[in-house]
Amino acid sequence: MKHNKYISRANDSFLLYHFTSKGPKGSIQKSVIYSKTAVENIYNLAFGDYNPISDEINDLSISNNGDSVRVLATVAATLYTFTEKYPEAWITATGSTKARTRLYRMGIANNLAEIIEEFAIFGYNCKGHWEQFVVGEDYEVFLLTRKETYTSWKEAN
């Protein structure tokens, strides 16, 4: 993405990423986790403040560190790395609250031209249907995959 990002560190499996947010509230450790779901090649993306003592992520915390665009750009950057390692992956994401889901939708909408260069992205709407992401539409969940993966899937189905 065109926005500034933090440097993130991936673990050996490329399922966990750590980075540090820096702003008026100090340095705040963040993590991104890609978790396997019950469906093959579908992963859930979760991120939030990381507590190294409990080794847990708090996806409800509100850091207010003045760098939300940079944090979201860093999370987005992990998608590129993750899907390089797992090119057949489909990733679902939703906010832990409606406000966060709206924030993610706005971030996707603001960067859609760049996103669709490499990814196919969908939204699950309030009518209970998946559709290609449309700016201005309200979605409960987002789903994305590499364009090549989507094309192969579409040809097979």
C-alpha positions in Angstrom: 0.0 0.0 0.0 1.1 3.5 -0.6 0.9 4.5 3.1 3.8 4.4 5.5 4.0 1.0 7.4 5.7 -0.3 10.4 8.2 -3.2 10.0 6.5 -6.4 11.0 8.2 -9.7 12.0 6.6 -13.0 10.9 7.0 -16.3 12.8 8.4 -19.3 10.9 4.9 -20.4 9.7 4.0 -16.9 8.5 0.7 -17.1 10.5 1.8 -14.6 13.2 3.2 -11.1 12.8 4.4 -8.6 15.4 5.0 -4.9 15.0 5.2 -1.8 17.3 2.9 1.2 17.0 4.6 4.4 18.0 2.8 7.6 18.9 1.7 10.0 21.7 0.8 7.0 23.9 4.2 5.5 23.5 5.2 2.2 21.9 2.3 -0.4 21.7 3.0 -3.9 20.6 0.6 -5.2 18.0 0.0 -8.6 16.4 -1.7 -10.0 13.4 -2.8 -13.7 13.4 -4.0 -15.8 10.5 -5.9 -18.7 11.9 -7.0 -21.8 10.0 -10.7 -22.4 9.9 -12.7 -25.6 9.5 -12.7 -25.0 5.7 -9.6 -25.9 3.8 -7.6 -22.8 2.6 -9.8 -20.3 4.5 -8.1 -18.3 7.2 -9.4 -15.7 9.6 -7.4 -12.5 10.1 -7.3 -11.1 13.6 -5.2 -8.3 15.0 -4.9 -6.1 18.0 -2.7 -5.1 20.9 -0.3 -7.8 21.9 0.4 -8.6 25.6 3.7 -10.5 25.7 3.1 -11.6 29.3 -0.1 -13.4 28.6 0.8 -14.0 24.9 -2.7 -12.8 23.9 -4.1 -10.3 21.5 -6.7 -7.8 22.6 -8.8 -7.0 19.6 -11.1 -4.7 21.6 -8.5 -2.3 22.9 -8.5 1.3 21.6 -5.0 2.5 21.5 -5.6 6.0 20.2 -1.9 6.3 19.3 -2.6 8.6 16.3 -1.3 6.1 13.8 -4.4 4.1 12.7 -3.7 4.5 9.0 -0.2 3.3 9.4 -1.3 0.4 11.6 -4.0 -0.7 9.0 -1.4 -0.3 6.2 0.9 -2.6 8.2 -1.8 -5.2 8.7 -2.6 -5.0 4.9 1.1 -5.5 4.2 1.0 -8.8 6.1 -1.6 -10.0 3.6 0.9 -9.7 0.8 3.5 -11.7 2.7 1.0 -14.2 4.0 -0.5 -14.9 0.5 3.0 -15.2 -1.0 3.6 -18.1 1.5 0.0 -19.4 1.1 -1.1 -18.5 -2.4 -4.3 -20.6 -2.3 -5.5 -18.9 0.9 -8.8 -17.1 1.2 -8.8 -14.7 4.1 -11.8 -13.5 6.1 -11.8 -10.5 8.3 -14.3 -8.5 10.3 -14.1 -6.0 13.0 -14.5 -6.9 16.7 -17.2 -4.2 16.8 -19.5 -2.6 14.1 -17.4 0.6 14.3 -14.2 -1.3 13.5 -15.9 -3.2 10.7 -16.9 0.2 9.3 -13.3 1.5 9.7 -12.0 -1.5 7.8 -14.6 -1.0 5.1 -13.5 2.7 4.7 -9.9 1.6 4.6 -10.7 -0.9 1.8 -12.7 1.6 -0.1 -10.0 4.3 0.1 -7.4 1.8 -1.2 -9.6 -0.3 -3.5 -7.8 0.6 -6.7 -4.5 -0.6 -5.3 -6.0 -3.7 -3.6 -7.7 -5.0 -6.7 -4.4 -4.9 -8.7 -3.5 -8.2 -6.8 -6.5 -9.3 -4.9 -10.1 -10.2 -5.4 -12.2 -8.8 -2.5 -15.7 -9.6 -1.5 -18.2 -8.4 1.2 -20.9 -10.3 3.0 -23.9 -8.0 2.9 -26.8 -7.6 5.3 -29.0 -9.6 2.8 -26.8 -12.7 3.5 -25.0 -12.7 0.2 -21.3 -12.5 -0.8 -20.6 -9.9 -3.6 -17.6 -8.3 -5.0 -16.7 -5.3 -2.8 -18.7 -2.2 -3.8 -17.7 1.2 -2.4 -20.5 2.6 -0.2 -22.1 -0.8 0.6 -22.3 -2.0 4.2 -20.6 -5.4 4.9 -20.4 -7.6 7.9 -17.4 -9.7 6.8 -14.7 -9.3 4.1 -13.1 -12.1 2.1 -10.1 -11.8 -0.1 -7.7 -13.9 -2.1 -5.0 -13.4 -4.7 -6.5 -12.7 -8.2 -4.9 -15.9 -9.6 -6.5 -18.0 -6.9 -9.9 -16.5 -7.6 -9.5 -17.0 -11.3 -8.6 -20.6 -10.8 -11.5 -21.2 -8.4 -13.9 -19.5 -10.8 -12.8 -21.6 -13.8 -13.2 -24.8 -11.7 -16.7 -23.9 -10.5 
